[in-house]
Amino acid sequence: MLVPGNNDTFETDISFMWFDENGILCSVYKQDAVLSKNALSRSFNLILEKSRGKKVCWLGEVSRVSFPDKETRDYASTDSPRVIKALALLTRSPLSQMVANIYLGLKKPPHPSRLFTNESDAKAWLKQYI
């Protein structure tokens, strides 16, 4: 997934984000991003600011993100419901596919969540939750 080169893109400690034409929040993690509780909290707060407090359907390209520690996974499972309506994780890397499957399997997210290797399929799946 390519980050658009326009003013609608916003940046967090760990990723670049934007809303696509359907209102889906898209994000691409920065190279070697470390997903921590604090970084995730700041991201959630910025998303809520940009979405004017509405929950989002989120497509996150996770090929470059590190596996989160237990504190971060626990935080994500308790705080993500205030931000996320549905979550599609996109990866083309076999290693990150394994990591994402472990993440989704260790602590079932409190919202619809699914792993994809194709951006079009991920967006089509998310559209049902808009």
N, C-alpha and C positions, 0 to 999 in steps of 0.2 A: 504494500500500500504506500503510495507516495504522498508526502505532505504537500498540500497545495501552497503555492507561493502567493497567497493573498493576505489581506489584513484580517480575515476572519479566523486565522489560526492563532491559538494561544498556547503558551508554553508553561509547563510545570517543571519541577526539579527533575522529573524522570521521563517526561514525554512531551510530544507536540500533539495538540488536539484541535478539532474543528467539527462543526456540524455540517453534514452533507445536505443535499437538496431535499432529502426526505425527513430531515430532522434527527438522523442517527448521529450520535456522538462517535467520532472516529478518533483513534489515537494510535500513535506510533511511538514505541519506547525508544529512548536514546540508547546509543551504543553502551553496553555494559551497565545499564541502569540498575541501581540497587533499590529494590522495592522494600521500603521500610514503613513502619507504622506512621511516622511523622510525614514522610513524603506522600503517602497515600491519603492521610488526613488533609494535607494542604491541597491535594488534587481534588478530593471530594468537595471541599469548600469552594474551590474555584469553579468546579462544574456546576454546583448549585447556584453560584452567582451568575454564571453565563446562561443557565437554563431558567433563571428567575424562579428558582425553588422547585421546579418540576423534576420528577424522576426521568431518567434518560434510558433509551435503548443504546447500548454501548458496544461498539465494535473495536476491540483492542488487538492490535498486531503485536504479538508477544515473543517474536523470534529472538529478540535481543535482551530480554529481561531475565534477571537472576531468579532463582527459586526463593520465594519469601520465607522468612523464619516463622516460627510458631506464633510469636507475638503479632506479627503482621497478618498472618492467616486468620488468627482469632479476631483481630480488629476488623478485617475485611468482612468476615462473616457476620459480625454484629452491627457494623456501621453502614455497610453497603446498601441495605434495604431503604435507607433514607435518600439514596442517590440513584440506584439502579433499578430499572423496571425489568430489563432483560440484558444478558451479557453474551456476546459472541467473541470467542477468542480465536484469532487467526494466526496461523503459523505455517511456514513451509519447511521448517527445520525439524528433522527427526528428533533431535535432542530436546528442543522446546516442546514438541508434541508430547514426548514422554513426560516432561516436567508439568505441562498443563494438565495432562491426564491424571497425574499423581495429585496435583493441586485440587482438581475437581473431585477426585475420589476420596481424598483425605477428609475434607470437610465440605459436604454438599452445600453449595450456595443457596441462600434463602430466596433466590429468584431464578427464573428460567436461565440456564447457562448451557452453552454447547461449544465444542471445539470444531474449527473448520480449517481446511487447507485452501479454500477458494473464497475470495472476497465477495463475489456475486452471490454465492450460496449463503454466505453469512448474512449479507444484507437482506436477501429474500426471506430468510428465517426471522430476522429481527422485525421486519415490516409487519408481521402479524401482531406484534405487541405495541405498535405505535398507536 
